[in-house]
Amino acid sequence: MEQNQLDRETFSCLICLDLLKDPVTTSCGHSYCMNCIKNHWDEEDQKRIHSCPQCRETFIPRPVLKKNTMLAALVEQLKKTGLQAAPADHCYAGHEDVACDFCTGRKLKAIKSCLVCLASYCEKHLQPHYDSAAFKKHKLVEPSKNLQEKICSKHDKLLEIFCRTDQKCICYLCTMDEHKGHITVSAATEETERQRELEERRGNFHQKIQDREEDVKLLQQEVEAINLSADKTVEDSEKIFTQLIHFLQKRSSDVKQQIRSQQETEVSRVKDVQEKLEQEITELKRKDAELEQLSHTEDHSQFLLNSPRLPTLREIAMSSSLENLHPYFEDITATHSSSINIRPLRHFEDVTAAVSELRDKLQDVLRDSWTNISLRLTDVDVLLPEPEPKSRAGFLKYSCEITLDPNTANTRLVLSEGNRKVKLMNRRQSYPRHPDRFTGCWQVLSRESLTGRCYWEVERSGTQVYVAVTYKNISRAGGGNKCLFGCNDKSWALDCSQNSFRFCHNNIWTPIAAPVSSRVGVYLDHRAGILSFYSVSETRTLLHRVQTRFTEPLLAGVSVFCIGGSAEFCKPN
């Protein structure tokens, strides 16, 4: 098998890779099919220089070829033995492949392209580039259909230099011509550097992809947590409302039972009276019948004999039980109007009024509780916060006008400019007593409660001013840390002195290295838990940012520490 392979390679044309047909041998010793080498040299006629496809030796003028009879006889003998040089079908070049420039007939796939020869070679035709010293300096690259694009159209030289000034590939002659004085490097150097930049950029992309994938995982976990929490809350709420409904149904049943019981008692009492009255009526009718019968007696002696024994009406009344019917009836002896006087009763209307009152109170409680529930529901927000504004126009979109509450101002503070400016005085002011007033700290709070996204600016003067936000329930009495902005867990404060800034929360102080300005901007995203302080001048410099969770609305505040010092909440503009 190895011998057969050797014979094929020895007696094959280096252009068509098939067994030699009408073999000819050039003066350099390489053999080709007569037609293959003629076609090759026909293509080189315009250059007036003809070369050997294998070793690239040139011939001037074009050689006259003669058939090599010895090779022809050997090839014929090999054909009789059935030896053929037929490459596998998958080695032939398809429509999308780069074909070997030296194959005749059906061309094989090129495995390399030479930037010096400007030709592409299959494995067979490429071999001289590896074997011959003449080709050692040739640059081989992956097969390319566009080799001509790698040659300078002006100088017919390889584009092996990159001009950074014009951002294009040029040849070495271009550096002495139109690109003279430009910044140039070898194309290989530029490619290496750009590959490095590309790898760095891809690395950044890969890192961002990993970060985003982590974010997606976190959000998916958050979705699962939201669903679990919501399902549990719905279940718990249904149980609570079911218990509440059962409680109301039980109370409704109790009231109904009591009403029916009282109804039965009252109806029984009335029926007892009604029965006694009916008995009395029957007795009276019997007596009336006796009297009527007596009145029709014609025998005077009989009439006089029987009439004295008739009882008087009072005696009848005294013998009856009507007097015991009180409180529903008056004395039976009344001579005018009905002998029974029913009091003006409201029956069960008072019960209806009491139940209505309960309903109204319950509705008020439910209304207030529902407002609280709605607020808690709107506080459920797991989406990533919107990015903080970058420009002044972006901040001013969230600007709010802050006014100060006189009822919170320490008595050493004077408000002006429509309660937007505060100044520390040497004397106390005659402010009325108020539970919201700071008694020991020279501080004042805003009227406005701050939620959502807000931005405001404070212009200060004097040696020291605190710009702060705080919960409403911060202590007001005394002068300790429980009242002073920043020195407790209810407030956050930026200490603005003449030469520096400091931030404080829960009495933990953080120094800030930044340019000092007289104006401070404050940005609040209550829902996202972001609080940012900025130094505002011709530029805007971030001084400190807080990321936390605010549990209730905030108030803006300022503290002034030097006599004559002031702080003014600027109007948005």
Salt bridges, closest charged atoms under 4 A:
ASP18 OD2 - LYS21 NZ 3.29
ASP22 OD1 - LYS67 NZ 3.59
ASP42 OD1 - ARG62 NH1 2.88
GLU44 OE2 - HIS40 NE2 3.38
ASP45 OD1 - HIS50 NE2 2.62
ASP45 OD1 - ARG62 NH1 3.20
GLU76 OE2 - LYS79 NZ 3.87
ASP89 OD1 - ARG106 NH2 2.88
GLU142 OE2 - LYS112 NZ 3.04
ASP166 OD2 - HIS179 ND1 3.07
ASP166 OD2 - HIS182 ND1 3.22
ASP177 OD2 - LYS154 NZ 2.75
ASP177 OD2 - HIS155 NE2 3.82
GLU190 OE1 - ARG164 NE 2.73
GLU190 OE2 - ARG194 NE 2.76
GLU193 OE1 - ARG164 NH2 2.67
GLU199 OE2 - ARG202 NH1 3.99
GLU200 OE2 - ARG196 NH1 3.00
GLU214 OE2 - LYS217 NZ 3.95
ASP215 OD2 - ARG212 NH1 3.88
GLU235 OE2 - LYS239 NZ 3.75
ASP236 OD2 - LYS232 NZ 2.87
ASP254 OD2 - LYS250 NZ 3.12
ASP254 OD2 - ARG251 NH1 3.39
GLU266 OE1 - ARG269 NH1 3.56
GLU283 OE2 - ARG286 NH2 2.43
GLU283 OE2 - LYS287 NZ 3.91
GLU290 OE2 - ARG286 NH1 2.66
ASP350 OD1 - ARG346 NH1 2.91
GLU357 OE2 - LYS361 NZ 3.45
ASP360 OD1 - ARG359 NH2 3.25
ASP364 OD1 - ARG367 NH1 2.82
ASP381 OD2 - ARG527 NH1 3.60
GLU386 OE1 - ARG453 NH1 2.72
GLU388 OE1 - ARG545 NE 3.09
ASP436 OD2 - HIS434 ND1 3.85
GLU457 OE2 - ARG392 NH1 2.68
GLU457 OE1 - ARG519 NH1 3.09
GLU457 OE2 - ARG540 NH1 3.99
GLU459 OE1 - ARG519 NE 2.76
ASP495 OD2 - ARG502 NH2 2.89
ASP525 OD2 - ARG453 NE 3.55
GLU568 OE2 - ARG420 NH1 3.31
